[in-house]
Amino acid sequence: MMRREGRLMRKEGTMRDEGVASSPAGNGAVGAEAVSPESHRTVRAARAGQSCRSVWSGRSLWSCPSAWSGRSGPSGWIAAGLVMLSTLVTSADAHEFWLHASQTEPDSDRLTVSAFVGEGLKGEPVRYSDFLADRLAIVGTEAVDLRPRAGHGKWQFAELGPAESGWVLYESRFSEHEMQRDDFVEYLHTDGLEAILPDVDDTGKRVRERYRRSAKLWTGGPSERTTELGEQIVTEPAGLAMEIVPAKDPVETTGEVTFRVDYLGRPLAGCLVRAWSAEDASTVKSPSDRPQLAEVPIWRGRTNEHGEIVLPLDRRGEWMIAAVHIVPSESSDHDWDSTWSSLSFLR
């Protein structure tokens, strides 16, 4: 890892999991705790059997061939099938989604932004979809729409020049899927959403859910501006439907940092937050190659009444902090709407 002209740069190559760290409870979050591999449940039963409809970056490829081919009809179905076979996530239980930055070439001052979906910080790359992307931008000294740079169906979401730094933001449109009620209840328990259990219909056999992604990647403060302005940018909400907002620059700060979870612009109390970390290592070239231990969160806890958690940033490498919130659906065709939020950065 290196920093050039005030921005974060990732050396080509290499991430590995650093293991599980201890984190004392009572550090600003409700029920904060370190997580051991033995206690982590890597199988998400709620997503089992949903690989074609919900695990890949969003919508079912079979139900929306035009999202990949730009047209309907037989040729569209064939194109959709080829894309699915080449990019489908191998694990049906994977559902964390995050943005990842790497150097375009060794010793380059340009960054490539891509997206991964998986379990924790172990995942598979995701192709960019014009159909799914509602927002793709970088916000630094100014806001720049990155969607014109993104190629439909390509692995690369964007390439950033040496003067471009700040927040990279991605927000998807809603996707949809159905699951058995028992699987839905299991999913609620696994992801800390038990509060809605009394409202889940116990007469039906299937539950219809819409879900969307809200992801942020911090690439460092603008080099041509002061440190104070960089702090202002990193601590300002970016306007995503759901987002995790740091109180300090998580790249520059060592020690405890407060993060606030906002939903529709307001702090979200009682939300389960999990954090993963993977350290640079020469034996791993992408999140796809990380060991299974990278699936294990190193910290988890619920936000307090102000929507805040306090997380000890005690290691180098890539970090991902994630949370999910679910509400009754605004669509008459669905039961629930969920929003999956992530914040990633490289220290």
Secondary structure, 3 states (H helix, E strand, C coil): CEEECCEEECCCCCCEECCCCCCCCCCCCEEEECCCCCCCCCCCHHHCCCHHHHHCCCCCCCCCCHHHHCCCCHHHHHHHHHHHHHHCCCCCCCCEEEEEEEECCCCCCCEEEEEEEEECCEEEEECCCCCCEEEEEEECCCEEECHHHCCCCCCEEEEECCCCCCEEEEEECCEEEEEEHHHHHHHHHHCCCHHHHHHCCCCCCEEEEEEEEEEEEECCCCCCCCHHHHHHHHHCCCCCCEEEEECCCCCCCCEEEEEEEEECCEECCCCEEEEEEEECCCCCCCHHHCCHHHHCCCEEEECCCCCEEEEEECCCCEEEEEEEEEEECCCCCCCEEEEEEEEEEEC
